[in-house]
Amino acid sequence: MPRTSPADLAAPSAPAAAVTPGRPAAKRVLPRPDRREVAAIFAGGAIGTLARAALSAAFPRPPTTWPWPTFAVNIVAAFLLGYFVTRLQERLPLSSYRRPLLGTGLCGGLSTFSTMQVEILKMINAHDWGLAAGYAAASIAAGFAAIHLATAVVRRVRVRR
């Protein structure tokens, strides 16, 4: 068994190739964010969030009933995400800003999975475990089905060349 010294147990050091004797260690440089990409995400997120907030305000509900507005918005957001990502990746010319605007921004702002979690916790606190489990399972299953359906719809359309 090899001997282990206290220095061997210390935090691992940088790889040997990264440090050259007699030269200072290289600074770690992070890539600069693309401001237009960040603006696209922000704009899409604002639109999605405003749409979600309007639906939540228009359809309030007690914690022991099925949360139809949140459920519907999450399924629509999953469908749109599947549609946008598949169409932008496979059917349209590459663009630096469409996916961040529509996928990350709009669909991310529109979907309310954090709200879904809070609603599930409220159902559990109200001792409605069946509703909470059914809502979680139905949301996940319907979200996957929506993404699959949207992807199939995009791939079914013929591409003109």
Steps between C-alpha positions, in 0.01 A plus 500: 500500500650841405573749772283812523634825633286792631593694185340225289174540690484876441286651227614392154727744325476624143611259227873496441463614139322819606790633709835573340791562735613861493173629347194620685186285484259600223193699600168328451298706255126450476324560169313828470124468476343601171284799593259442212449141609434614858256762366320232296464279809379798703242604238366146456491448875309823554237403242461149643488618859238767426283245318527255791426767760194617306362144491565446871322824589207423270438152646559488879428168675501337845792265586282184512385514137680409180714801393385515138664835411847388612455154349389642164777760488768241578375265230477782244854611594629143460333472158642834389847404625489175304375684192751787515805292581430239232407757235791730575750215522386292203298719263617862505840656435709542812441816698671617815192657651189297409560215746586727795198722422244224446638200690675638804313829524138451388456135602703545818293801603172340399552169679429501869667193642589691817132591536415134441726402789339756731154377402602141570628603844172678572309185401719293732451751785123470443542118532391444140782260414316330214440830323865601552634170362256503209581860414877435507471182292257653249716812459814300429326252267307767310815716470696214345208417271476865390871516416477170308192617309655836408820332382301253290294783347812693397673193360192393305492817290701460182786735436503676164835508330 
